Amino acid sequence: MFYSHLVQIVTFLNQQAFKTLHHIRRCDDNLLMLTFDRTFHLFIDMQKSNSAIYLREDEAVCKSYQAAFDTVLSKRFNRTQVRSIEIVNEDKVMRLEVVSRGAYKEQLWRIDFEFTGKYTNAVITDAEGTIIEALRHIDSKNSSREIRPGNKLAPVPKADFAFKEYPLDDVKSYLLDVYNKRHSAALDELKKVKLGQLKKQLKRYEKSRRSLETPRALEEKAETYNNRAQVVLANLYQIKPYETTLHLYDFEGNPIDIILERAFSQPSRIADDFFAKAKKAKQKAKHLHIEEENLDNRISFVKQLIALIERAKSKEAIEQLLPKQKKQSKKEKPKPYETFWFDNYKILLGRHAKANQALLSDCKANDLWFHFKDRPSAHVVIVSDRQKIPEEIIKKAARLCVDFSVDVPGRYSIDYTKRKEVHLQEGSNVLYYKYETIIIEKDA
């Protein structure tokens, strides 16, 4: 952040003649959104050594924070009157001063945005300059200027050089351009990280799929194990305990060498081991199609995620597709459907008939179920726990249904209703009568 730019930004903000500050809230760990006169949203990014002020034309999605700093922001700055926005001590510090009207008197509060590289900070003080809270508490061991609640806020040490002038042609255009550049860079970096993780995952699944043995190979292996078990039983008298290489004769009198993976105290246990391996190989051959289907579904799902992330136009869209997963209990068996978490709401996605049947079987009467209107699609369920589901979560679930059902841009109608209104027919086909419809637009 150049000092010259900060001065011009403050001048621009004062020209807007703001009357009220509706609120200040954190949208991300270091990102603050200031809403003036209900419609003007100013964003201040307090990243160390990468701070910025910007405007954005699209809608911002803010996370929920409950830290002491956020509590003070809400209590002191919500619905207040703007007193002033100014530069402090001719340095890279912007101060916002507001007045709140209580039952008995007016109170003045300040927040200093310090764009000072390593010690970039947002510090809340009262009218006397006593620190109430700060985005970052700074210990005296790390800096001669300690930032702690209850202390007086000392001025930022003056730079020992003169700031250069960098005039801006249009401050608003500059602020919008700052966001576009930062957003583009952050989006590219996030895509790089997430795509790298998904491609590694895809390689693992594809390697596992290629390494699967064929049913014929498994049946041949079972027959080999069974024959070895029979040969061992016929030659028990020749086998000594703890031998690992057996020199025996098959039923045609031909010599045969059998190398064991481990030693056995009793020769009869060698035959039991081969019979067990034969049984396991037969079972694997019988159920191989299930493993193949599961791996094919996982490969298809990851490929779809990769395609969606490559087309994503925002960080929020990527986080919606790849939210932080909650740890699955070791005792819990894996399900054929996918699980997402949006703002602590559990959302389930079924992409094929088997997953949809399991999904409809597992979810409860008051869970919210989503499906394309009058056409095949993925099934999506929000686990409600009998609580009222916010409109934003309903939109996210409907978008998930669209993202994993079609690749073509357009406007799509998604029906949703409670699970108890959905009647399962043959396979995963359903009938439902009471429902609501939401329209989701899918971009190219």
C-alpha positions, 0 to 999 in steps of 0.5 A, spaced: 500 500 500 503 506 497 502 512 502 500 516 496 494 511 494 492 511 501 491 519 501 487 519 495 483 513 497 481 517 503 479 523 499 475 519 495 471 516 501 470 523 504 467 525 497 462 520 498 459 524 504 457 517 508 452 518 514 452 512 517 456 505 518 451 499 518 457 494 520 464 492 520 465 484 519 470 479 517 469 476 511 475 472 512 481 471 517 484 478 515 479 481 510 474 486 513 468 489 510 465 496 511 458 497 509 456 505 509 449 507 508 447 500 507 449 500 500 457 501 499 461 496 501 468 497 502 473 491 503 480 492 507 485 486 506 489 486 512 494 481 510 501 482 513 506 485 507 500 485 502 495 489 505 490 493 500 483 496 500 478 495 494 471 495 492 468 489 488 462 489 484 460 482 485 456 479 492 461 477 498 460 471 502 462 472 509 464 467 514 462 467 521 467 469 527 466 469 534 472 472 537 473 478 541 475 482 536 469 481 532 464 481 538 467 488 539 466 490 532 459 488 532 457 492 539 461 498 537 460 499 530 453 497 528 449 502 526 453 508 528 454 515 525 460 516 521 464 522 524 470 522 520 475 518 515 482 521 515 490 519 515 493 519 522 500 523 523 501 523 515 503 516 515 500 509 512 494 509 517 487 510 516 482 512 522 475 511 521 471 515 527 464 513 529 459 515 534 454 511 537 447 513 540 445 510 547 440 511 552 444 516 556 449 519 551 453 519 545 460 515 545 465 515 540 469 509 537 475 509 533 478 503 528 485 505 526 487 501 519 495 500 519 498 498 513 505 498 516 508 491 513 510 486 518 505 489 523 499 491 519 493 491 524 486 493 525 486 497 532 479 499 536 480 504 541 475 509 545 475 517 544 482 517 549 486 512 545 485 506 549 485 500 546 479 496 546 481 490 541 485 489 535 485 484 529 492 482 532 495 482 539 503 484 539 507 483 544 513 487 547 518 481 545 516 482 538 515 490 537 517 496 541 510 498 540 505 493 544 498 492 542 494 490 548 487 491 550 487 496 556 494 500 553 494 506 550 495 506 543 502 509 541 503 512 534 506 508 529 513 510 528 514 515 522 518 513 516 525 516 515 524 517 508 519 522 504 513 518 501 513 518 493 507 521 489 503 516 485 497 519 482 491 515 480 486 517 474 480 514 477 480 512 484 474 508 484 476 504 478 483 503 481 479 500 487 475 495 483 482 493 479 485 492 485 480 487 487 480 484 480 487 482 480 487 480 487 481 475 486 484 473 479 491 471 482 488 468 489 483 464 484 489 461 480 493 459 486 487 456 489 485 452 483 492 450 482 492 447 489 486 443 489 487 441 482 493 438 484 490 434 490 484 432 485 489 429 480 493 425 485 487 422 488 485 421 480 491 417 479 491 413 485 484 411 483 486 409 476 492 405 478 487 401 483 483 400 477 488 398 473 491 393 478 485 389 479 485 382 477 480 379 472 475 374 474 479 369 470 485 370 473 482 370 480 479 363 479 485 360 476 489 363 482 483 359 487 484 353 483 492 353 484 491 354 491 486 349 492 491 344 488 497 346 493 492 344 499 490 337 496 498 336 494 500 338 501 494 334 505 497 328 500 504 329 503 503 331 510 508 325 512 514 328 509 513 335 511 517 338 517 514 343 522 517 350 520 519 348 513 518 354 508 520 350 502 516 344 500 519 339 495 513 334 494 510 330 488 503 332 485 498 326 483 502 325 477 508 323 480 511 330 478 516 333 483 513 340 485 516 346 489 512 350 494 515 356 497 511 358 503 510 366 505 511 364 512 513 358 517 507 353 520 508 349 526 503 344 524 504 341 517 496 341 516 495 348 517 499 349 511 493 346 507 488 350 511 492 356 509 491 354 502 484 352 502 483 359 505 486 363 500 482 359 495 476 361 498 478 368 498 480 368 491 473 365 489 469 370 493 473 376 490 472 373 483 465 373 485 464 380 487 469 383 483 464 387 479 462 391 485 469 393 486 470 395 479 463 399 479 465 403 486 472 405 483 469 407 476 464 411 480 470 414 484 474 416 478 468 419 474 466 423 481 473 426 481 473 427 474 467 431 474 470 435 480 476 437 476 472 439 470 467 444 475 473 447 478 477 448 472 471 452 470 470 455 477 470 463 477 470 464 484 473 462 490 466 461 493 464 456 488 471 452 489 469 452 497 462 449 495 465 444 491 470 442 496 468 444 503 472 442 509 470 434 510 468 432 517 472 426 519 469 419 518 468 415 524 472 408 523 466 404 525 462 407 520 462 404 513 463 408 507 457 410 503 456 410 495 453 417 496 458 423 497 458 428 503 459 435 503 459 440 509 456 447 508 456 452 514 455 446 518 449 443 514 450 436 512 449 435 504 449 428 501 449 427 493 447 421 489 450 420 482 447 414 480 442 409 481 445 405 487 447 411 491 440 414 490 437 408 493 442 408 499 441 415 500 433 415 500 434 409 504 438 413 509 435 419 510 430 421 515 422 424 514 424 431 515 430 431 511 430 436 504 430 432 498 432 435 491 431 433 484 431 436 477 424 437 475 421 432 470 428 429 468 433 425 470 438 428 475 443 427 481 439 426 488 441 431 493 439 431 500 440 436 506 440 433 513 435 437 517 435 435 524 428 438 524 431 445 524 429 451 519 434 451 513 436 457 511 435 460 503 442 460 502 443 453 504 437 451 499 441 454 493 447 451 495 444 444 495 440 446 488 446 448 485 450 442 487 444 438 484 445 442 477 453 441 477 453 434 478 447 433 473 449 437 467 455 440 463 451 445 459 449 452 461 442 454 462 437 455 467 434 449 470 428 448 475 430 444 481 424 441 485 425 440 493 421 437 498 421 433 505 423 426 504 417 423 507 413 426 501 418 422 496 415 415 494 420 410 492 418 406 485 422 401 482 430 402 482 431 409 484 425 412 480 420 416 485 414 420 485 412 426 489 407 431 489 408 437 494 414 440 493 417 447 491 421 449 485 428 453 485 431 456 479 439 455 478 443 458 472 449 455 470 454 459 467 459 456 461 
